[in-house]
Amino acid sequence: MAANEGGERAAACLWAVADELERLGRAGYRVAAFHRAAATVRELTDAQLAARVAADTLIELPGLGPVTAGVVAEALAGGVPGYLVKLREQEVPLEPAARGLLERLRGDCHTHSDWSDGNASIEAMAAAGRALGREYQVLTDHSPRLTIAHGLSPQRLARQLGVVAAYNVEQGDGFRLLSGIEVDILTDGSLDQAPELLDRLDVVVASVHSHLRAPAEVLTPRMLAAIADPHTDILGHCTGRVVRRDSGRTTVKTRPESTFDAAAVFEACARHGVAVEINSRPDRLDPPEPLLRLAAETGCLFAIDSDAHYPVQLDWLTFGCQRAARCGITAERIVNTWPVATLLAWSRGS
């Protein structure tokens, strides 16, 4: 028996609690607290943890408080912590219109894997999507320029295309993993990947990740050039804002929305058939609702995307549905309510 088998079990329960908190959209600092506690208990032997439980001193460990210590104690006793059970029983409350949109969604057009900055394998992400009842899921790892996110070089993207194709052949169960990319919009408005590779992808999400504080007269033409590129299918998280610190797995700070001529950008999206992403991440919720309403009034298509970086985040589509419903966006205008054949006919024709 490993010397820290109990610590690993307790850490797994703490991570599971953190995952459930993220699924429910709870504050990032609460999620981070469980991550810190998990890191602490993994470093201790079972004997050290048992001594702490016997002396009721778990709370004295760095990063542990009353709730996290309780989870650890119950995990060490061999049970499923009650706090974890309680969280798993909770659902995100949705108004009827939002629930209706969620039930119409067939897929997710923006997800990541550990090939870039995700925390799970391609296979694990796909399995989670299938378990949620999705018909398809688009793998959109980052492009080369985003080195901090381990963006895919042309060679790695070509290899990933082979992995996706092999996965679909092996599964053959009706679920479809679609090839894609979240490609950086470079400062001149071009897309950060070889055009011949973009030609081979099912869905291309184009996003601005750099120079977000540039003035509108610089950022607007950059975005317009990317929208006009025939490879672009979806404009990702268009303002780039971060509304709260992330979960603790990353250290992204809050970031204000970028400024650009939204009317011109959304008019270009409508004209070119490019969908505006409704990014469902609780730390983004991008675009803000005034811009979302403007895009709706302009006649844009939309994609409600999770931008998931590990499996539990795939459930975040609920938050995008809430915002879409509040802004009066109907299912027919949301591209991932479409059957996969219709989605691909649209993306390949854009």
GUVO-624859 format. One record per residue (C-alpha): residue in three letters; x, y, z; residue number from 1. Coordinates in steps of 0.05 Angstrom, whole numbers. Example, Ala and Ser with C-alpha at 12.3 -4.5 7.8 and 13.67 -1.06 7.14 Angstrom:
// residues 2
 code      x      y      z pos
  ALA    246    -90    156   1
  SER    273    -21    143   2
//
This chain:
// residues 350
 code      x      y      z pos
  MET      0      0      0   1
  ALA     27     69    -18   2
  ALA     47    113     41   3
  ASN      0    168     18   4
  GLU    -58    128    -11   5
  GLY   -106    163     37   6
  GLY    -78    231     18   7
  GLU    -89    216    -55   8
  ARG   -160    195    -41   9
  ALA   -173    258      0  10
  ALA   -141    301    -54  11
  ALA   -186    269   -107  12
  CYS   -248    286    -65  13
  LEU   -224    357    -57  14
  TRP   -214    363   -132  15
  ALA   -283    333   -144  16
  VAL   -313    387    -98  17
  ALA   -275    440   -137  18
  ASP   -302    412   -202  19
  GLU   -373    414   -176  20
  LEU   -365    485   -152  21
  GLU   -341    505   -222  22
  ARG   -399    468   -254  23
  LEU   -446    509   -211  24
  GLY   -410    574   -228  25
  ARG   -389    589   -157  26
  ALA   -336    641   -141  27
  GLY   -266    625   -164  28
  TYR   -235    637    -96  29
  ARG   -277    580    -68  30
  VAL   -254    533   -122  31
  ALA   -182    554   -111  32
  ALA   -188    539    -36  33
  PHE   -203    465    -51  34
  HIS   -145    462   -101  35
  ARG    -97    489    -48  36
  ALA   -123    439      4  37
  ALA   -113    382    -45  38
  ALA    -41    403    -58  39
  THR    -29    403     17  40
  VAL    -57    334     34  41
  ARG    -22    301    -25  42
  GLU     45    317      8  43
  LEU     29    281     73  44
  THR     35    207     90  45
  ASP    -25    168    114  46
  ALA      6    164    183  47
  GLN     13    240    186  48
  LEU    -59    250    164  49
  ALA    -85    198    212  50
  ALA    -49    233    269  51
  ARG    -80    299    248  52
  VAL   -150    269    247  53
  ALA   -140    237    315  54
  ALA   -116    302    345  55
  ASP   -169    344    307  56
  THR   -114    388    278  57
  LEU   -126    382    203  58
  ILE   -149    454    204  59
  GLU    -78    475    224  60
  LEU    -50    452    158  61
  PRO    -35    505    106  62
  GLY    -95    517     60  63
  LEU   -145    478    102  64
  GLY   -206    508    135  65
  PRO   -267    477    169  66
  VAL   -301    455    105  67
  THR   -240    428     69  68
  ALA   -217    393    133  69
  GLY   -285    360    139  70
  VAL   -280    335     67  71
  VAL   -211    306     82  72
  ALA   -233    271    145  73
  GLU   -293    238    112  74
  ALA   -251    217     52  75
  LEU   -199    186     98  76
  ALA   -254    148    133  77
  GLY   -270    115     67  78
  GLY   -336    150     50  79
  VAL   -359    200      0  80
  PRO   -357    268     34  81
  GLY   -427    295     49  82
  TYR   -409    364     20  83
  LEU   -391    331    -47  84
  VAL   -456    291    -47  85
  LYS   -496    355    -34  86
  LEU   -462    392    -91  87
  ARG   -473    335   -140  88
  GLU   -548    338   -126  89
  GLN   -553    412   -144  90
  GLU   -571    437   -213  91
  VAL   -560    506   -242  92
  PRO   -627    541   -238  93
  LEU   -653    560   -306  94
  GLU   -713    599   -329  95
  PRO   -759    562   -378  96
  ALA   -732    599   -439  97
  ALA   -660    583   -420  98
  ARG   -678    511   -406  99
  GLY   -710    507   -474 100
  LEU   -646    532   -508 101
  LEU   -604    483   -468 102
  GLU   -648    425   -490 103
  ARG   -640    446   -563 104
  LEU   -564    448   -561 105
  ARG   -534    389   -599 106
  GLY   -461    405   -591 107
  ASP   -406    451   -567 108
  CYS   -362    489   -616 109
  HIS   -305    511   -570 110
  THR   -267    461   -527 111
  HIS   -195    448   -509 112
  SER   -152    388   -492 113
  ASP    -83    375   -462 114
  TRP    -54    384   -531 115
  SER    -55    459   -515 116
  ASP    -77    488   -448 117
  GLY   -132    439   -430 118
  ASN   -127    392   -370 119
  ALA   -154    328   -401 120
  SER   -140    284   -461 121
  ILE   -178    289   -526 122
  GLU   -211    223   -510 123
  ALA   -232    244   -439 124
  MET   -262    309   -465 125
  ALA   -301    272   -519 126
  ALA   -325    219   -470 127
  ALA   -351    274   -424 128
  GLY   -388    307   -481 129
  ARG   -419    241   -501 130
  ALA   -440    228   -429 131
  LEU   -476    295   -429 132
  GLY   -517    273   -489 133
  ARG   -481    317   -540 134
  GLU   -484    295   -613 135
  TYR   -419    330   -631 136
  GLN   -362    369   -600 137
  VAL   -310    412   -634 138
  LEU   -238    406   -611 139
  THR   -209    476   -616 140
  ASP   -139    477   -586 141
  HIS    -98    540   -593 142
  SER    -55    562   -652 143
  PRO     21    570   -653 144
  ARG     28    642   -631 145
  LEU     -3    630   -563 146
  THR     59    596   -536 147
  ILE     36    605   -463 148
  ALA    -22    558   -481 149
  HIS     23    509   -519 150
  GLY    -10    528   -585 151
  LEU     -7    476   -641 152
  SER     46    483   -694 153
  PRO     25    463   -764 154
  GLN     58    396   -754 155
  ARG     23    382   -688 156
  LEU    -45    405   -716 157
  ALA    -35    357   -774 158
  ARG    -22    300   -725 159
  GLN    -83    320   -684 160
  LEU   -127    316   -746 161
  GLY   -105    243   -752 162
  VAL   -123    230   -679 163
  VAL   -192    260   -688 164
  ALA   -205    219   -751 165
  ALA   -182    155   -716 166
  TYR   -226    170   -655 167
  ASN   -288    176   -698 168
  VAL   -273    111   -734 169
  GLU   -261     74   -668 170
  GLN   -323    100   -633 171
  GLY   -375     95   -687 172
  ASP   -431    108   -638 173
  GLY   -465    168   -668 174
  PHE   -425    219   -629 175
  ARG   -379    260   -674 176
  LEU   -315    294   -653 177
  LEU   -304    351   -701 178
  SER   -236    380   -718 179
  GLY   -225    453   -705 180
  ILE   -180    507   -676 181
  GLU   -183    570   -635 182
  VAL   -139    610   -680 183
  ASP   -107    675   -659 184
  ILE   -126    738   -697 185
  LEU    -58    769   -710 186
  THR    -46    844   -707 187
  ASP    -56    851   -782 188
  GLY   -122    812   -779 189
  SER    -94    749   -810 190
  LEU   -105    681   -778 191
  ASP    -48    646   -741 192
  GLN    -46    580   -779 193
  ALA    -29    553   -847 194
  PRO    -87    565   -895 195
  GLU    -82    494   -923 196
  LEU    -93    467   -853 197
  LEU   -150    514   -839 198
  ASP   -181    487   -903 199
  ARG   -182    417   -872 200
  LEU   -217    437   -807 201
  ASP   -291    429   -792 202
  VAL   -298    493   -750 203
  VAL   -252    553   -740 204
  VAL   -261    598   -680 205
  ALA   -221    662   -688 206
  SER   -204    701   -625 207
  VAL   -162    762   -605 208
  HIS   -113    744   -549 209
  SER    -62    799   -554 210
  HIS    -59    875   -552 211
  LEU   -129    877   -524 212
  ARG   -119    947   -498 213
  ALA   -106    975   -568 214
  PRO   -151   1033   -587 215
  ALA   -214   1020   -626 216
  GLU   -185   1049   -690 217
  VAL   -132    994   -687 218
  LEU   -173    936   -660 219
  THR   -234    945   -705 220
  PRO   -199    936   -773 221
  ARG   -160    878   -743 222
  MET   -226    843   -725 223
  LEU   -259    861   -791 224
  ALA   -202    830   -831 225
  ALA   -209    765   -792 226
  ILE   -284    763   -800 227
  ALA   -276    772   -875 228
  ASP   -228    713   -879 229
  PRO   -268    656   -910 230
  HIS   -238    607   -859 231
  THR   -270    642   -800 232
  ASP   -334    610   -775 233
  ILE   -341    638   -704 234
  LEU   -316    702   -672 235
  GLY   -291    679   -603 236
  HIS   -301    718   -538 237
  CYS   -302    783   -576 238
  THR   -285    833   -520 239
  GLY   -232    789   -486 240
  ARG   -257    809   -418 241
  VAL   -245    769   -355 242
  VAL   -297    786   -302 243
  ARG   -265    749   -243 244
  ARG   -202    711   -225 245
  ASP   -202    640   -253 246
  SER   -208    576   -213 247
  GLY   -138    571   -186 248
  ARG   -113    526   -240 249
  THR    -92    590   -275 250
  THR    -75    659   -248 251
  VAL   -111    703   -298 252
  LYS   -132    769   -266 253
  THR   -195    808   -282 254
  ARG   -190    845   -348 255
  PRO   -235    899   -376 256
  GLU   -268    890   -443 257
  SER   -232    915   -504 258
  THR   -261    972   -544 259
  PHE   -279    968   -617 260
  ASP   -334    990   -664 261
  ALA   -384    937   -644 262
  ALA   -436    958   -695 263
  ALA   -386    951   -751 264
  VAL   -360    885   -725 265
  PHE   -429    854   -716 266
  GLU   -452    879   -783 267
  ALA   -392    845   -815 268
  CYS   -408    781   -777 269
  ALA   -479    782   -803 270
  ARG   -456    797   -874 271
  HIS   -404    742   -876 272
  GLY   -445    690   -839 273
  VAL   -396    688   -780 274
  ALA   -428    669   -714 275
  VAL   -415    711   -652 276
  GLU   -394    667   -595 277
  ILE   -433    670   -530 278
  ASN   -376    647   -485 279
  SER   -404    610   -426 280
  ARG   -344    611   -380 281
  PRO   -365    643   -313 282
  ASP   -300    682   -313 283
  ARG   -314    711   -382 284
  LEU   -389    715   -398 285
  ASP   -369    749   -463 286
  PRO   -397    789   -497 287
  PRO   -431    832   -444 288
  GLU   -506    833   -451 289
  PRO   -511    903   -482 290
  LEU   -466    879   -539 291
  LEU   -502    813   -542 292
  ARG   -568    850   -553 293
  LEU   -535    893   -607 294
  ALA   -510    831   -643 295
  ALA   -580    802   -640 296
  GLU   -611    865   -667 297
  THR   -559    866   -723 298
  GLY   -581    797   -746 299
  CYS   -521    756   -725 300
  LEU   -517    681   -717 301
  PHE   -491    656   -650 302
  ALA   -453    597   -620 303
  ILE   -463    582   -546 304
  ASP   -396    552   -527 305
  SER   -366    526   -463 306
  ASP   -293    542   -478 307
  ALA   -281    481   -433 308
  HIS   -211    463   -412 309
  TYR   -229    400   -374 310
  PRO   -291    356   -372 311
  VAL   -334    386   -318 312
  GLN   -331    454   -353 313
  LEU   -372    425   -411 314
  ASP   -432    436   -366 315
  TRP   -421    511   -370 316
  LEU   -466    517   -431 317
  THR   -522    531   -381 318
  PHE   -493    600   -367 319
  GLY   -491    617   -441 320
  CYS   -563    595   -449 321
  GLN   -584    640   -391 322
  ARG   -553    700   -425 323
  ALA   -580    683   -494 324
  ALA   -650    675   -467 325
  ARG   -647    742   -430 326
  CYS   -628    775   -496 327
  GLY   -684    743   -535 328
  ILE   -640    700   -579 329
  THR   -678    642   -609 330
  ALA   -652    571   -620 331
  GLU   -656    577   -696 332
  ARG   -600    630   -694 333
  ILE   -554    587   -652 334
  VAL   -510    545   -697 335
  ASN   -498    489   -646 336
  THR   -572    474   -643 337
  TRP   -566    451   -715 338
  PRO   -554    378   -735 339
  VAL   -481    363   -751 340
  ALA   -494    360   -826 341
  THR   -525    429   -825 342
  LEU   -469    457   -782 343
  LEU   -416    430   -830 344
  ALA   -453    454   -892 345
  TRP   -452    523   -860 346
  SER   -380    523   -836 347
  ARG   -353    495   -901 348
  GLY   -392    545   -941 349
  SER   -372    606   -901 350
//
